[in-house]
Amino acid sequence: MSAVSNPKLIKYLILGAGPCGLGAAHRLNELGETDWLVLEKQATPGGLASSFVDSQGFVWDVGGHVVHSHYAYFDKVFHSAIGKTALKHQREAWVWLEGRFVPYPFQNNLHRLTKKTQWDCVMGLLKLTYGSLQRRDLKTQNRSFQNWILDRFGSGIAEHFLFPYNRKMWAYPLKKMNSSWVGDRVSAPNIIRWLKNLILAQDDVAWGPNQVFYFPARGGTGALWQTIAAKLPPRKFHYHQTVIGLDIKAQTVTLQSGKVIRYQHLISTLPLTSLLTHTKFPTHRPPALTSPAITKTKKALFSCAVHVVGIGLTGQPRPELITKCWIYYPEPELPFFRVTVFSNYAPANVPHPGKQWSLMCEVSESPLKPKFISQTGQIANSALIAAVIAGLIRAHLITKTDQIVSTWHHTALLGYPTPTLARETVLDGTLKALEAYQIYSRGRFGAWKYEVSNMDHTFMQGVEVVNRLINQTPEVTVWHPQLVNRAHSTSHSQT
Ligand SMILES: Cc1cc2nc3c(=O)[nH]c(=O)nc-3n(C[C@H](O)[C@H](O)[C@H](O)COP(=O)(O)OP(=O)(O)OC[C@H]3O[C@@H](n4cnc5c(N)ncnc54)[C@H](O)[C@@H]3O)c2cc1C
């Protein structure tokens, strides 16, 4: 703690020990830089990619975490951290609709649906191709996510899956979301392929031989970040340190303890909204950082909360679930938007492998669609868990007689950074204006860009900002998400 109590100048001060902060720390260490420090409010590294062990010994992540790497550099770090022991899995994703499982991507497997739904989907495609519905210019800039879906998938696929699923997950109007984030997260349109699969009644799944992922054998996703952090000098990490103030002119950070630290360059992975709230700005400042501009920016930076409910059970899942990784639930009657068969990821995710199994359920909400969080911020835990269990029974994932031996709950109040249309007009200007003061706001909520907010992206945002500061190498991920994601446009999932 000496560096915290002694307000000496730190050359590279990193706020947050999540994947982004760890990326920056890893790279600084690799380049032989010694003048850096990480401040983290929690007791351990990992941020949203941390894992927890509940009172019964079940392991849980903060929602389904799977690595889809876009970077050779990240792959190297990942494999040197957990590569030898990691478990390899086929990425088997499904959609539950009309009382049946449909392989993901949904549009590739329409033959699994009822005839009526098949017809709705085909009608939507016909209208799109030949019908009266005027196709919007696909190159139109700033198009909404809602239009983007309609223009590519037609009204049937939109109404039966993409609209209800995305409304549920984002808890935000799709017509107010932009579509620039989509990149590799939604499978590209291929009408001929969809119709061929439908007529021939054949499955077309996204989990071919290359669709694999690796998962830590023990300790959940958090084990990856614990291992990466453990390879760095421990004296550089200061836990239980909550940043409550930032003086942009004096280049100082104030901690809850009252301690003040000076910095030369600040790499902040705090939510951008908190950073702006905590910051004391000078009287003369750029237009993007005036009080009205900051108010507008904070309003445009919307997010939804994610409740993660873990259900630990005795016995084994029914045969249909044995190889499934996760299942998307678009239907509004069910509270969760996704359920992960978490015991399938690693036997050690349950305390008694072979005798127990586990389901990890994700429920989202936002101030526009409140469900379990009151206006005063109280979370109705019991109601949430009861609703999830009832939903699991209704979705035939468990039965009334299954023995639940553990329930666990964690809410990420900031879960998904919503790519709103309003965000586009303010975000980059704000991030760039902060840089004039040597503040680099990066990471899932630091940069608020869902399109580059996975673990590989955020780790690399940390690496790239260090490369820029030390080697003057331009950053790609934060400024050009489409370049990073384009190389992997065949993968299909929403994480
Ligand atoms: C539901 C869900 C599912 C996901 N699924 C996937 C997936 O399948 N694949 C994937 O790759 N990624 C996934 N992610 C994303 C992954 O968790 C993030 O990429 C990653 O955690 C972001 O890292 P970060 O360092 O940018 O931010 P964070 O992990 O949020 O880290 C920020 C750190 O800053 C600290 N902090 C905040 N405020 C302060 C303060 N005032 N003072 C000091 N410290 C502070 C926090 O405690 C935290 O440790 C998912 C995330 C969620 C929520």
The ligand as an SDF file (V2000), in Angstrom:
LIG
                    3D

 53 58  0  0  0  0  0  0  0  0999 V2000
  -24.0060  -11.4210  -18.7930 C   0  0  0  0  0  0  0  0  0  0  0  0
  -22.6650  -11.3060  -19.4500 C   0  0  0  0  0  0  0  0  0  0  0  0
  -22.2670  -12.2600  -20.3600 C   0  0  0  0  0  0  0  0  0  0  0  0
  -21.0230  -12.1650  -20.9810 C   0  0  0  0  0  0  0  0  0  0  0  0
  -20.6300  -13.1390  -21.8550 N   0  0  0  0  0  0  0  0  0  0  0  0
  -19.4150  -13.0820  -22.4190 C   0  0  0  0  0  0  0  0  0  0  0  0
  -18.9620  -14.1210  -23.2870 C   0  0  0  0  0  0  0  0  0  0  0  0
  -19.6540  -15.0990  -23.5330 O   0  0  0  0  0  0  0  0  0  0  0  0
  -17.7340  -13.9990  -23.8400 N   0  0  0  0  0  0  0  0  0  0  0  0
  -16.9160  -12.9350  -23.5840 C   0  0  0  0  0  0  0  0  0  0  0  0
  -15.7940  -12.9000  -24.0940 O   0  0  0  0  0  0  0  0  0  0  0  0
  -17.3130  -11.9370  -22.7570 N   0  0  0  0  0  0  0  0  0  0  0  0
  -18.5330  -11.9830  -22.1750 C   0  0  0  0  0  0  0  0  0  0  0  0
  -18.9310  -10.9770  -21.3250 N   0  0  0  0  0  0  0  0  0  0  0  0
  -18.1110   -9.7750  -21.2190 C   0  0  0  0  0  0  0  0  0  0  0  0
  -16.9690   -9.8090  -20.2150 C   0  0  0  0  0  0  0  0  0  0  0  0
  -17.4410  -10.0360  -18.9190 O   0  0  0  0  0  0  0  0  0  0  0  0
  -16.3070   -8.4300  -20.3540 C   0  0  0  0  0  0  0  0  0  0  0  0
  -15.6720   -8.3690  -21.6090 O   0  0  0  0  0  0  0  0  0  0  0  0
  -15.2520   -8.1110  -19.4000 C   0  0  0  0  0  0  0  0  0  0  0  0
  -15.5000   -8.4650  -18.0840 O   0  0  0  0  0  0  0  0  0  0  0  0
  -15.0520   -6.6050  -19.4460 C   0  0  0  0  0  0  0  0  0  0  0  0
  -13.8340   -6.2950  -18.8500 O   0  0  0  0  0  0  0  0  0  0  0  0
  -13.5180   -4.8130  -18.4300 P   0  0  0  0  0  0  0  0  0  0  0  0
  -12.2220   -4.8770  -17.7500 O   0  0  0  0  0  0  0  0  0  0  0  0
  -13.6890   -3.9380  -19.5860 O   0  0  0  0  0  0  0  0  0  0  0  0
  -14.6820   -4.3960  -17.4260 O   0  0  0  0  0  0  0  0  0  0  0  0
  -15.1140   -5.0250  -16.0360 P   0  0  0  0  0  0  0  0  0  0  0  0
  -15.0280   -6.4960  -16.0710 O   0  0  0  0  0  0  0  0  0  0  0  0
  -16.4190   -4.3980  -15.7190 O   0  0  0  0  0  0  0  0  0  0  0  0
  -13.9860   -4.4890  -15.0490 O   0  0  0  0  0  0  0  0  0  0  0  0
  -13.9980   -3.1830  -14.5180 C   0  0  0  0  0  0  0  0  0  0  0  0
  -13.3500   -3.2350  -13.1370 C   0  0  0  0  0  0  0  0  0  0  0  0
  -13.3560   -1.9240  -12.5810 O   0  0  0  0  0  0  0  0  0  0  0  0
  -13.6650   -2.0290  -11.2050 C   0  0  0  0  0  0  0  0  0  0  0  0
  -14.2330   -0.7570  -10.7520 N   0  0  0  0  0  0  0  0  0  0  0  0
  -15.4210   -0.2160  -11.1170 C   0  0  0  0  0  0  0  0  0  0  0  0
  -15.6080    0.9540  -10.4930 N   0  0  0  0  0  0  0  0  0  0  0  0
  -14.5160    1.1680   -9.7070 C   0  0  0  0  0  0  0  0  0  0  0  0
  -14.1230    2.2170   -8.8360 C   0  0  0  0  0  0  0  0  0  0  0  0
  -14.8840    3.2810   -8.6360 N   0  0  0  0  0  0  0  0  0  0  0  0
  -12.9290    2.1110   -8.2080 N   0  0  0  0  0  0  0  0  0  0  0  0
  -12.1080    1.0320   -8.4170 C   0  0  0  0  0  0  0  0  0  0  0  0
  -12.4480    0.0090   -9.2260 N   0  0  0  0  0  0  0  0  0  0  0  0
  -13.6310    0.0790   -9.8810 C   0  0  0  0  0  0  0  0  0  0  0  0
  -14.6800   -3.1550  -11.1410 C   0  0  0  0  0  0  0  0  0  0  0  0
  -14.7740   -3.7180   -9.8520 O   0  0  0  0  0  0  0  0  0  0  0  0
  -14.1260   -4.1280  -12.1760 C   0  0  0  0  0  0  0  0  0  0  0  0
  -13.2570   -5.0700  -11.5960 O   0  0  0  0  0  0  0  0  0  0  0  0
  -20.1730  -11.0540  -20.6890 C   0  0  0  0  0  0  0  0  0  0  0  0
  -20.5620  -10.1060  -19.7540 C   0  0  0  0  0  0  0  0  0  0  0  0
  -21.7970  -10.2200  -19.1360 C   0  0  0  0  0  0  0  0  0  0  0  0
  -22.2070   -9.1870  -18.1240 C   0  0  0  0  0  0  0  0  0  0  0  0
  1  2  1  0
  2  3  1  0
  2 52  2  0
  3  4  2  0
  4  5  1  0
  4 50  1  0
  5  6  2  0
  6  7  1  0
  6 13  1  0
  7  8  2  0
  7  9  1  0
  9 10  1  0
 10 11  2  0
 10 12  1  0
 12 13  2  0
 13 14  1  0
 14 15  1  0
 14 50  1  0
 15 16  1  0
 16 17  1  0
 16 18  1  0
 18 19  1  0
 18 20  1  0
 20 21  1  0
 20 22  1  0
 22 23  1  0
 23 24  1  0
 24 25  2  0
 24 26  1  0
 24 27  1  0
 27 28  1  0
 28 29  2  0
 28 30  1  0
 28 31  1  0
 31 32  1  0
 32 33  1  0
 33 34  1  0
 33 48  1  0
 34 35  1  0
 35 36  1  0
 35 46  1  0
 36 37  1  0
 36 45  1  0
 37 38  2  0
 38 39  1  0
 39 40  1  0
 39 45  2  0
 40 41  1  0
 40 42  2  0
 42 43  1  0
 43 44  2  0
 44 45  1  0
 46 47  1  0
 46 48  1  0
 48 49  1  0
 50 51  2  0
 51 52  1  0
 52 53  1  0
M  END
$$$$
